[in-house]
Amino acid sequence: MDQQSARFQEQYTRGRKLVSELGTEGNGPTSFTLLGREWDLVPGTYEPGPGAGAEFYTTALPYPVGGDFLEIGCGAGVTAVWAALHGCAHVTATDITDTAVESTALNVKRHGVEDRVRVLRSDLFAELDPADRFDTVFWNCSVIEAPRDFEFTSDYEWAIFDRGYAALGRYLAEVHGRLRPGGRALVTFNTLGDRNRIDQLAAEAGVSLEMLGSATRQLTDVEVTYMLFEIVSGVRPVVPGGRA
């Protein structure tokens, strides 16, 4: 097994462990506390508790005050609701799983932002109107690469795994087509995933990643550094001895 394969297996094994530790099925929690608020959680939705990245990203994002904000992979809806409560005129929240869409809808209602937030089930941009454009698009992406033939057996696995990083590659390639002039495309990553791969995918999409901020948290038994990036058009040249 070469070094790359060994690293892939290590990360994938860590992902499987997180699924067993953090997944919520059956009689899992129906609510949780984060950022000083109570949130509803439909069992099956990934719970963004303390130590997960949602707490950092939600407070670090540069929201388009008075503008339109799109969140891909909304999960329990914390960031989408927060965006509506912190100045965004219109928020669209999408997720590929039914349980996440249900959780987000509950939290939109719970926090009184139904007039500003719409919730859709969608694989990335697939179910949006072709004409929809936004001032900011954001995805707290699934950072652990799964085998290309991986079969999802529970909704919360979608919050952790990305088959062959195919979804991430599509997002990097397509997101600028969903922006208004002057709009911003944002994505997250963390040290549970393969940073070299996201740089490679960005280059293949003709974009670069500029870090806006980072934070380190303890997630179960591992220390994780969460990073927030802006996706900018054009590939940066490779600096000898350093990153592109």
Secondary structure, DSSP 8 states (H G I E B T S, - for coil): --HHHHHHHHHHHHHHHHHHHH---TT--SEEEETTEEEE--TTS----TTSTHHHHHHH----TTSEEEEES-TTSHHHHHHHHTT-SEEEEEESSHHHHHHHHHHHHHTT-TTTEEEEE-STTTTS-TT--EEEEEE----EEE-TT----SGGGGGTEEETTHHHHHHHHHGGGGEEEEEEEEEEEETTS-HHHHHHHHHHTTEEEEEEEEEEEEETTEEEEEEEEEEEES-----TTS--
